[in-house]
Amino acid sequence: MSITTKQEMFERELQKLYHAEIEILDLHSDLATAAASDEVREIFDGHETDTVEQIDRIEVMFEELDLEPRERGSPIMEGLLAEKDEFIAEVADDDLRDLDAISIGMINERLEITLLDRLIMLADELDVPSSVVEYLKKNRDEAQVALSRMQQFLEERRSR
């Protein structure tokens, strides 16, 4: 399918975001399990409730836009999942496990923020309900908080 309108692009990106959020539930669970420290486990476990709420908001967005909730995969997300699988299989050192888990989590949050920024930009140019824009902004804010928490972990680790 060729994308020829901003509306089609918006719908495609919303489907990609939906897929990413659903994958993030498993990704964070896997990263929490693979983490060596309780602190890193808590970072990922603590974001699960937010992710479920973000998925719920996306489903409401589909409904408000009179679209069927559909996922669309992304080569970027699939690559991140492959990176996570490689990390789990190969990294044995505890400090490196935590560093790799946090790094993968940060890549994920940056990807999510980028998808949301694109959707917000397109929504501003389209005639979408203001509630949809607010949901997108709320999801972006939560992704930014998660990213900041991971960055704070790295900063604290550097100062030890």
C-alpha positions as CSV (number, residue, x, y, z in Angstrom):
1,M,0.0,0.0,0.0
2,S,1.3,3.4,-0.9
3,I,0.9,6.2,1.6
4,T,-0.4,9.3,-0.3
5,T,-2.0,11.4,2.5
6,K,-1.2,12.6,5.9
7,Q,-4.2,10.7,7.2
8,E,-2.9,7.5,5.9
9,M,0.5,8.2,7.4
10,F,-1.2,9.0,10.7
11,E,-3.1,5.7,10.7
12,R,0.1,3.8,9.8
13,E,2.0,5.4,12.6
14,L,-0.8,4.8,15.1
15,Q,-0.7,1.1,14.1
16,K,3.0,1.0,14.6
17,L,2.7,2.6,18.0
18,Y,0.1,0.1,19.0
19,H,2.3,-2.8,18.0
20,A,5.3,-1.2,19.8
21,E,3.4,-0.8,23.0
22,I,2.1,-4.3,23.0
23,E,5.7,-5.6,22.4
24,I,7.0,-3.3,25.1
25,L,5.0,-5.2,27.7
26,D,7.0,-8.4,26.9
27,L,10.2,-6.4,26.3
28,H,10.1,-4.8,29.8
29,S,9.2,-8.1,31.4
30,D,12.1,-9.8,29.7
31,L,14.5,-7.0,30.6
32,A,13.4,-7.1,34.2
33,T,13.9,-10.9,34.4
34,A,17.4,-10.6,32.8
35,A,18.5,-7.7,35.0
36,A,21.0,-8.4,37.7
37,S,20.0,-5.8,40.2
38,D,16.7,-5.1,42.0
39,E,17.0,-1.4,41.0
40,V,17.0,-2.2,37.3
41,R,14.2,-4.8,37.7
42,E,12.1,-2.2,39.5
43,I,12.6,0.3,36.7
44,F,11.1,-2.1,34.2
45,D,8.5,-3.6,36.4
46,G,7.4,-0.1,37.5
47,H,6.6,1.0,34.0
48,E,4.2,-1.9,33.3
49,T,1.1,-0.1,34.6
50,D,1.9,2.9,32.5
51,T,2.3,0.7,29.4
52,V,-1.0,-1.0,29.9
53,E,-2.6,2.5,30.3
54,Q,-0.9,3.6,27.1
55,I,-2.3,0.6,25.2
56,D,-5.7,1.4,26.6
57,R,-5.4,5.0,25.4
58,I,-4.3,3.9,21.9
59,E,-7.4,1.6,21.7
60,V,-9.6,4.6,22.7
61,M,-7.9,6.7,20.0
62,F,-8.7,4.0,17.4
63,E,-12.3,4.1,18.6
64,E,-12.6,7.9,18.5
65,L,-11.1,7.9,15.0
66,D,-13.6,5.2,13.9
67,L,-10.7,2.9,13.0
68,E,-10.3,-0.8,13.8
69,P,-7.4,-1.4,16.3
70,R,-4.7,-3.0,14.2
71,E,-1.0,-3.5,14.8
72,R,1.6,-2.9,12.2
73,G,5.1,-4.2,12.8
74,S,8.2,-2.1,12.3
75,P,11.7,-3.2,11.3
76,I,13.0,-0.9,14.0
77,M,11.0,-2.6,16.7
78,E,11.8,-6.0,15.4
79,G,15.5,-5.1,15.5
80,L,15.2,-4.0,19.1
81,L,13.5,-7.2,20.1
82,A,16.3,-9.1,18.3
83,E,18.9,-7.0,20.2
84,K,17.1,-7.9,23.5
85,D,17.2,-11.6,22.6
86,E,20.9,-11.4,21.8
87,F,21.6,-9.6,25.1
88,I,19.8,-12.2,27.2
89,A,21.6,-15.0,25.4
90,E,25.1,-13.5,25.6
91,V,25.7,-11.1,28.5
92,A,26.7,-12.9,31.7
93,D,28.4,-10.2,33.8
94,D,26.0,-8.6,36.3
95,D,27.2,-5.0,35.7
96,L,27.0,-5.5,32.0
97,R,23.6,-7.1,32.2
98,D,22.2,-4.0,34.0
99,L,24.0,-1.7,31.6
100,D,22.7,-3.5,28.5
101,A,19.1,-3.8,29.9
102,I,19.0,-0.1,30.6
103,S,20.5,0.7,27.2
104,I,17.9,-1.4,25.4
105,G,15.2,0.2,27.5
106,M,16.4,3.7,26.6
107,I,16.5,2.9,22.9
108,N,12.9,1.7,23.3
109,E,11.7,4.8,25.0
110,R,13.4,7.0,22.4
111,L,11.7,5.1,19.7
112,E,8.4,5.5,21.4
113,I,8.9,9.2,21.9
114,T,9.9,9.6,18.2
115,L,6.7,7.7,17.1
116,L,4.6,9.9,19.4
117,D,6.3,13.1,18.2
118,R,5.5,12.2,14.6
119,L,1.9,11.4,15.5
120,I,1.5,14.6,17.4
121,M,2.9,16.6,14.4
122,L,0.5,14.9,12.0
123,A,-2.4,15.2,14.4
124,D,-1.8,19.0,14.5
125,E,-2.1,19.1,10.7
126,L,-5.2,16.9,10.5
127,D,-8.7,17.3,11.8
128,V,-8.4,14.8,14.7
129,P,-10.3,15.2,17.9
130,S,-8.4,17.1,20.6
131,S,-8.8,14.2,23.0
132,V,-6.6,12.1,20.6
133,V,-3.9,14.7,20.7
134,E,-4.1,14.8,24.5
135,Y,-3.8,11.0,24.7
136,L,-0.7,11.1,22.5
137,K,0.8,13.8,24.6
138,K,0.1,11.9,27.8
139,N,1.7,8.8,26.4
140,R,4.7,10.9,25.3
141,D,5.0,12.4,28.8
142,E,5.0,9.0,30.4
143,A,7.6,7.7,27.9
144,Q,9.8,10.7,28.7
145,V,9.5,10.0,32.5
146,A,10.6,6.4,31.9
147,L,13.5,7.5,29.8
148,S,14.5,10.0,32.5
149,R,14.4,7.3,35.1
150,M,16.8,5.2,33.1
151,Q,19.1,8.1,32.4
152,Q,19.1,8.9,36.1
153,F,20.2,5.3,36.8
154,L,23.1,5.6,34.5
155,E,24.1,9.0,36.0
156,E,24.1,7.5,39.5
157,R,26.0,4.5,38.3
158,R,28.7,6.8,36.8
159,S,29.1,8.7,40.1
160,R,29.7,5.6,42.2
